[in-house]
Amino acid sequence: MAPRTARADVVGKLAQAHLGTNRTDRALATLETALAEDPNALGVRTLLADLYRSGGSWEPLAKLLHEGAAHVEEQTAQFAYLRES
């Protein structure tokens, strides 16, 4: 299994490839699965949040950000996640 950061990079590229072919559903599924496996994958969480925002998926975005606050160390980022959620 690839190290977490390498896996997160691959997942991000795969999600971007899905988006490039207008397969938002597959991009979302890829990111959601990866985040379930590694809740600390900040890049995956950020890309997923961007997709939720752009699609107007406010409830999943709020849940993602609220849960994500526990997985970031920087207090400013925690506040930003909680404020937006």
C-alpha positions in Angstrom: 0.0 0.0 0.0 1.3 3.5 -0.9 2.1 5.9 1.9 -0.8 8.1 2.9 0.4 11.3 1.2 1.2 9.5 -2.1 -2.2 7.8 -2.0 -3.9 11.1 -1.4 -2.1 12.5 -4.4 -3.1 9.6 -6.6 -6.7 9.9 -5.4 -6.7 13.7 -6.2 -5.4 13.0 -9.7 -8.0 10.3 -10.3 -10.8 12.6 -9.1 -9.5 15.3 -11.4 -9.5 12.9 -14.3 -13.1 11.9 -13.5 -14.0 15.6 -13.4 -12.3 16.1 -16.8 -14.6 13.6 -18.3 -17.7 15.2 -16.6 -18.0 12.2 -14.2 -18.6 14.3 -11.0 -20.4 11.3 -9.5 -17.3 9.1 -9.8 -15.1 12.0 -8.5 -17.3 12.3 -5.5 -17.3 8.6 -4.8 -13.5 8.4 -5.2 -12.9 11.2 -2.8 -15.5 10.0 -0.3 -14.0 6.5 -0.2 -10.5 7.8 0.2 -11.5 10.2 3.0 -13.3 7.3 4.8 -10.1 5.3 4.7 -7.9 8.3 5.8 -9.8 11.1 7.5 -6.6 13.1 7.9 -6.1 13.5 4.1 -6.5 17.3 4.0 -6.1 17.6 0.2 -8.8 15.0 -0.4 -11.1 16.8 2.1 -10.4 20.2 0.4 -11.2 18.8 -3.0 -14.3 17.1 -1.8 -15.4 20.3 -0.1 -14.9 22.3 -3.3 -17.1 19.8 -5.2 -19.8 19.9 -2.6 -19.8 23.7 -2.8 -19.8 23.9 -6.6 -22.7 21.4 -6.6 -24.7 23.1 -3.9 -24.5 20.1 -1.7 -24.8 22.0 1.5 -25.7 19.3 4.0 -22.8 17.0 3.0 -20.5 20.0 3.0 -21.5 21.0 6.5 -21.0 17.4 7.8 -17.6 17.2 6.0 -16.4 20.5 7.5 -17.7 19.8 11.0 -16.1 16.3 11.1 -12.9 17.7 9.4 -12.3 20.2 12.2 -11.2 17.3 14.4 -8.6 16.3 11.8 -6.7 19.6 11.4 -4.1 20.7 13.8 -4.1 24.5 13.1 -6.6 26.3 15.2 -7.3 28.9 12.5 -8.3 26.1 10.1 -10.5 24.4 12.8 -12.3 27.7 13.3 -12.7 28.2 9.5 -14.2 24.7 9.1 -16.6 25.1 12.0 -17.6 28.6 10.9 -18.5 27.4 7.4 -20.2 24.3 8.6 
